[in-house]
Amino acid sequence: MLGIAVVEDDREQAALLEAHIRRYAGEHRFSVSVDVFYDAVTFLEKYSQEYQMVFMDIKMPMLDGMDAAHLLRERDGKVILVFVTTMRQYAIQGYDVNASDFIVKPVAYPEFALKFTRLLGKVDWRALSTGQDVFIKTENSFVRLSPADIRYVEVKGHYCVYHT
C-alpha cells in the first residue's frame, strides 16, 4: 500500500487533492493510504517513514511548507515531496529541499494524473511489496496484478509482455 500525506490548511483543497489521489488509485487498481494534516506542525509531530509521498502547501499558518520541508528532509531524505500551492515564485526554492514536483492550485484532475504517473515512477515499489501483488509500469501508468493472474511473461526486445 502506498502511503501518502497531504499537508494543506485549506480543507476544500485538501479534500480535492485526496479525491484526486483516490480516483487515480482506483482507476489504476492499487491501494493507497492518505492522511490529511491541516498544518505542518502536526504533520511533523506525527510524521513516520510510512509515507512514500508528501503533498505540501507552502503558505500555511504557524509553520510554512518550505520551512516544514527543510525539517522533513532532516528526518527523511527519501520521501517524494511535492509542493501544491498558488505561489509559483517558490518553485526555485523547491530544489533546496529536493522537491520532486510543483503543482499549481487549483489542481485539475488531468494535470494531476499526468504528474502523479511520473511521480509513481520514483516510488520504490519493492519496499512496499508484500510479495503478493506485482506492480507493472506501463507506457502511461502502473498496473497492479496478482501473481495468480499472470500466465507467463514474454520478453520482446527491451520490453516484457505479461500474459494474463
C-alpha positions as CSV (number, residue, x, y, z in Angstrom):
1,M,0.0,0.0,0.0
2,L,1.3,3.4,-1.0
3,G,1.4,5.8,2.0
4,I,0.6,9.5,1.1
5,A,0.4,12.6,3.4
6,V,-1.4,15.7,2.3
7,V,-0.4,18.8,4.3
8,E,-2.8,21.6,3.4
9,D,-4.6,24.1,5.6
10,D,-7.4,24.8,3.1
11,R,-9.9,22.0,3.8
12,E,-11.5,22.2,0.3
13,Q,-8.1,21.9,-1.4
14,A,-7.1,19.1,0.9
15,A,-10.3,17.2,0.1
16,L,-9.9,17.8,-3.6
17,L,-6.3,16.5,-3.6
18,E,-7.3,13.5,-1.6
19,A,-10.1,12.8,-4.1
20,H,-7.7,13.0,-7.0
21,I,-5.3,10.6,-5.3
22,R,-8.1,8.1,-4.5
23,R,-9.6,8.4,-8.0
24,Y,-6.2,7.7,-9.7
25,A,-5.5,4.7,-7.4
26,G,-9.0,3.3,-8.2
27,E,-8.6,3.8,-11.9
28,H,-5.2,2.1,-11.8
29,R,-6.1,-0.6,-9.3
30,F,-3.6,-0.1,-6.4
31,S,-4.1,0.7,-2.7
32,V,-3.3,4.0,-1.1
33,S,-3.4,5.2,2.4
34,V,-4.0,9.0,2.6
35,D,-3.5,11.0,5.8
36,V,-4.5,14.7,5.7
37,F,-2.9,17.2,8.0
38,Y,-4.2,20.8,8.2
39,D,-0.9,22.3,9.5
40,A,2.7,21.5,9.1
41,V,3.4,21.4,12.9
42,T,1.0,18.5,13.4
43,F,2.4,16.7,10.3
44,L,6.0,16.9,11.6
45,E,4.9,15.8,15.1
46,K,3.2,12.7,13.7
47,Y,5.5,12.0,10.8
48,S,6.7,8.5,10.4
49,Q,8.5,6.9,7.5
50,E,5.3,5.1,6.4
51,Y,4.8,7.8,3.8
52,Q,6.3,7.4,0.4
53,M,4.9,10.7,-0.9
54,V,4.1,14.0,0.7
55,F,2.0,16.7,-1.0
56,M,2.6,20.0,0.8
57,D,1.1,23.5,0.6
58,I,3.6,26.3,1.1
59,K,1.6,29.1,2.6
60,M,0.3,27.8,5.9
61,P,-0.1,29.3,9.4
62,M,2.4,28.7,12.2
63,L,5.0,26.9,10.0
64,D,5.1,27.4,6.2
65,G,5.6,24.5,3.9
66,M,9.1,25.5,2.8
67,D,10.4,25.6,6.4
68,A,8.5,22.3,7.1
69,A,10.1,20.7,4.1
70,H,13.6,21.6,5.4
71,L,12.7,20.0,8.8
72,L,11.2,17.0,6.9
73,R,14.4,16.5,4.9
74,E,16.4,16.3,8.2
75,R,14.3,13.3,9.1
76,D,13.8,11.7,5.8
77,G,15.8,12.4,2.6
78,K,14.0,9.7,0.5
79,V,10.3,10.6,0.7
80,I,8.9,12.1,-2.5
81,L,8.0,15.7,-1.8
82,V,5.5,17.7,-4.0
83,F,4.6,21.3,-3.4
84,V,0.9,22.2,-4.1
85,T,0.4,25.9,-4.0
86,T,-0.7,29.1,-5.7
87,M,2.7,30.7,-5.1
88,R,4.7,30.0,-8.3
89,Q,7.6,32.1,-7.1
90,Y,8.7,29.3,-4.7
91,A,9.3,26.8,-7.4
92,I,13.1,27.5,-7.5
93,Q,13.3,27.1,-3.7
94,G,11.9,23.6,-4.0
95,Y,15.3,22.5,-5.4
96,D,16.8,23.3,-1.9
97,V,14.7,20.5,-0.4
98,N,14.8,18.1,-3.4
99,A,11.2,18.6,-4.3
100,S,10.1,16.2,-7.0
101,D,7.4,18.4,-8.4
102,F,5.4,21.6,-8.0
103,I,1.6,21.7,-8.7
104,V,-0.2,25.0,-9.0
105,K,-3.7,25.3,-7.4
106,P,-6.5,24.8,-8.2
107,V,-5.5,21.3,-9.2
108,A,-7.4,19.8,-12.1
109,Y,-7.6,16.1,-12.4
110,P,-6.0,15.7,-15.8
111,E,-2.9,17.7,-14.8
112,F,-2.8,15.8,-11.5
113,A,-3.0,12.4,-13.2
114,L,-0.1,13.2,-15.6
115,K,2.2,14.4,-12.7
116,F,1.1,11.6,-10.4
117,T,2.0,9.0,-13.1
118,R,5.5,10.5,-13.3
119,L,5.9,10.6,-9.5
120,L,4.9,7.0,-9.2
121,G,8.0,6.1,-11.3
122,K,10.1,7.4,-8.4
123,V,8.4,5.1,-5.8
124,D,10.4,2.1,-4.6
125,W,7.7,-0.5,-5.1
126,R,9.9,-3.3,-3.9
127,A,10.0,-1.8,-0.5
128,L,6.1,-1.8,-0.5
129,S,5.7,-5.2,-1.8
130,T,4.3,-7.8,0.5
131,G,5.2,-10.5,-2.1
132,Q,1.5,-10.8,-3.1
133,D,1.0,-8.3,-5.9
134,V,3.1,-7.2,-8.8
135,F,3.2,-3.5,-9.9
136,I,4.0,-3.1,-13.6
137,K,4.9,0.2,-15.3
138,T,3.0,0.7,-18.5
139,E,3.6,3.4,-21.0
140,N,1.2,5.8,-19.2
141,S,0.7,4.5,-15.7
142,F,1.0,1.5,-13.4
143,V,-1.0,-1.7,-13.3
144,R,-1.3,-4.0,-10.2
145,L,-1.5,-7.7,-10.9
146,S,-1.9,-10.7,-8.7
147,P,0.8,-13.3,-9.5
148,A,-2.1,-15.8,-9.9
149,D,-3.4,-13.8,-12.8
150,I,0.0,-13.9,-14.7
151,R,0.2,-16.9,-17.1
152,Y,3.6,-16.1,-18.4
153,V,6.0,-13.2,-19.3
154,E,7.4,-12.8,-22.8
155,V,10.4,-10.7,-23.5
156,K,10.3,-8.8,-26.8
157,G,13.4,-6.6,-27.3
158,H,13.7,-4.4,-24.3
159,Y,10.1,-4.9,-23.2
160,C,8.2,-7.5,-21.2
161,V,4.7,-8.6,-22.2
162,Y,2.7,-10.0,-19.4
163,H,0.1,-12.6,-20.5
164,T,-2.8,-12.9,-18.0
